[in-house]
Amino acid sequence: MIDGKKIYLNAIEKDDLQQLLKWRNDANNRQFYREYRELNLQQQTKWWEDKCCNNDSWQYFSIYLKQSSKMIGYCGLIYIDKISKSAECAFEIGDVKYRDNDYVFDALKTCLRFGFENLHLNRIWAEIFENKQYTNGHTLDYFFEQFGFELEGTKRDVAYKHGTYVSSNIYGALLEDWCANGNIL
């Protein structure tokens, strides 16, 4: 278990898969993902077995509320490169009732802290589809920017969503950015 202020992260368990599948198949949530198709439970279970259970380059977590142990989302560090000390951050508060600033900040900070402090990463990056309102009028990149992430580039027309092509922005932060932003190792 990895503690935040209001949330904690726990390795994804088989019992979490039904809820993850529901969130991943929700069209409103899927606009934030690379995945374009609906998944079934067999595909979700295979993903969990392949990526979460048997792949050292993926560290995925369920996000739980401390006060009630209710699962509200998931996050992780994927494509972990132990030589370059880099990884991509994947993040989703699937339960939209908890997509307020406090929970998003806490869960994202806890995941990033794990990457920089426990995995000793030098760089964490995220791919964020542009112009998608996540919560309280903010796009998801807003939250990453609060932790020192900088726009590194744009992948134009990278996905086809809701009848139109969308671009994605690549954001990245180095360990020195994380520390300079007031986060202490």
HELIX and SHEET records of a PDB file:
HELIX    1   1 LYS A   14  ASP A   16  5                                   3    
HELIX    2   2 LEU A   17  ASN A   25  1                                   9    
HELIX    3   3 ALA A   27  ARG A   30  1                                   4    
HELIX    4   4 LEU A   41  TRP A   47  1                                   7    
HELIX    5   5 TRP A   48  CYS A   53  3                                   6    
HELIX    6   6 VAL A   96  TYR A   98  5                                   3    
HELIX    7   7 ASN A  101  ARG A  113  1                                  13    
HELIX    8   8 PHE A  114  ASN A  118  3                                   5    
HELIX    9   9 LEU A  140  GLU A  145  1                                   6    
HELIX   10  10 LEU A  175  ALA A  180  1                                   6    
SHEET    1   A 8 ILE A   2  ASP A   3  0                                        
SHEET    2   A 8 ILE A   7  ALA A  11 -1                                        
SHEET    3   A 8 GLN A  59  LEU A  65 -1                                        
SHEET    4   A 8 MET A  71  ASP A  81 -1                                        
SHEET    5   A 8 SER A  86  GLU A  92 -1                                        
SHEET    6   A 8 ARG A 123  PHE A 129  1                                        
SHEET    7   A 8 THR A 164  LEU A 174 -1                                        
SHEET    8   A 8 GLU A 150  LYS A 161 -1                                        
SHEET    1   B 2 GLN A 133  THR A 135  0                                        
SHEET    2   B 2 HIS A 138  THR A 139 -1                                        
END                                                                             
